[in-house]
Amino acid sequence: MDISAVNNLSFEDYFNVFGNVVEKSPFIAAALWSRRPFNSLNDMHVAIDHFIDDLTESGKVGLLRCYSELAGRDLQGGTLSRESQEEQAQAGLYTLQSWEASHITQLNTKYWEKFGFPFIICARMNDKDRILQQLSECCRNEYVVEFLRAIEEVKKICHLRVQALVLTD
Ligand SMILES: NC(=O)NC1=NC(=O)NC1=O
């Protein structure tokens, strides 16, 4: 659908389509309904980015905590969202060797224990080797570095999800 079709959707249809552009934070899509009409796809991106940037720190941390870990329990248990499942599959996280799977589990645990939210990276822009390498390196970062990086990765993931739903202009 193009941006004018987006603007003409009923709230229910809009919410069904865009509700998970920010993983398990449907309130963001619901809030952005008030920003219509969007002038362009980029206008939607900017509106979402500004909404996220305007959240309090605790609001941002809550948003980060809604993301499932990469190759984590949700992937193993088949409880990932459709979008996350597609993104993680595309990065090769469903076909890890056993040593890779145990390594990412160990690093994810170390990361969560250090920062209080899961390691987040845009899987569609990476592959399993780069994800493992980034996770390992990011475990050594300071809190503020990871907090800011994670928010920017959330935006990248969101932009790709919105782009997939709306024809580019
Ligand atoms: N923890 C994560 O990085 N999760 C994710 N990255 C993606 O690209 N999609 C996800 O669900």
The ligand as an SDF file (V2000), in Angstrom:
LIG
                    3D

 11 11  0  0  0  0  0  0  0  0999 V2000
   17.3190   -8.7600   20.1400 N   0  0  0  0  0  0  0  0  0  0  0  0
   17.2190   -8.4460   18.8370 C   0  0  0  0  0  0  0  0  0  0  0  0
   18.1290   -7.8760   18.2460 O   0  0  0  0  0  0  0  0  0  0  0  0
   16.0420   -8.7910   18.2040 N   0  0  0  0  0  0  0  0  0  0  0  0
   15.8300   -8.5320   16.8780 C   0  0  0  0  0  0  0  0  0  0  0  0
   16.6530   -8.0300   15.9680 N   0  0  0  0  0  0  0  0  0  0  0  0
   15.9910   -7.9560   14.7570 C   0  0  0  0  0  0  0  0  0  0  0  0
   16.4390   -7.5500   13.7050 O   0  0  0  0  0  0  0  0  0  0  0  0
   14.7350   -8.4350   14.9100 N   0  0  0  0  0  0  0  0  0  0  0  0
   14.5750   -8.8020   16.2190 C   0  0  0  0  0  0  0  0  0  0  0  0
   13.5670   -9.2810   16.7580 O   0  0  0  0  0  0  0  0  0  0  0  0
  1  2  1  0
  2  3  2  0
  2  4  1  0
  4  5  1  0
  5  6  2  0
  5 10  1  0
  6  7  1  0
  7  8  2  0
  7  9  1  0
  9 10  1  0
 10 11  2  0
M  END
$$$$
